[in-house]
Amino acid sequence: MEKVKVQFENRCHDVDRGTSVKDFLNLPEAPEYKDNPVVGAYVNGEFKSLHYTLIYRFTTVEPIHLFSQLGKRVYRHSICFLLSCAAAKLFPDNHLVIGHSLGDGYYFSFSDKSVTNEDITALTEKMKSLVKAAMPVEREKLPYAEALSLFSGHTFRYTSELLETRNEGDITAYTLDGYTDISYEPLVYNTSLLSLWDLRKYEKGMLLRY
């Protein structure tokens, strides 16, 4: 297999072309929050997810840890994805809307129902079960037309509207336990480290706090 050269920690490594950053760094399959794990990387100076594959003949890699500013950014987007997955599984006929940041969290609501205390309990239990199961979060590139078709249903109405305003050759999507959605920010590669968050009822919606 063709090799590429990767500069890491002042050493140059010969690596199989197409190796993911995660595999190059030999990261654990189920990282834990308390260990300040690597959650992203600078690849040739660009902020990338650990799913990113090494394809250029020469590449520099610098890991980004969870407790850094960029690491916290990855974490916040990842727990939002975790909530979205749980909501899609529990309330497939309702549409979850991400609102604005509020203090140390994000405000979410359903466009077609008010959130109840029972909803919060169900969502919290589902999110915790996904974390406990240490499930992989997969990343893939979808052709633009395929992405439009995939996100054409009621549940992804706003995602579809967003895609229709863009003109890109391919779209980055992430999948967790059969749930797929787009993300323009890197996400973690396993749910195991998403153990620190709080979900509570707030007005007609809910607040996901980190």
Disulfide bonds with the S-S distance in Angstrom:
none
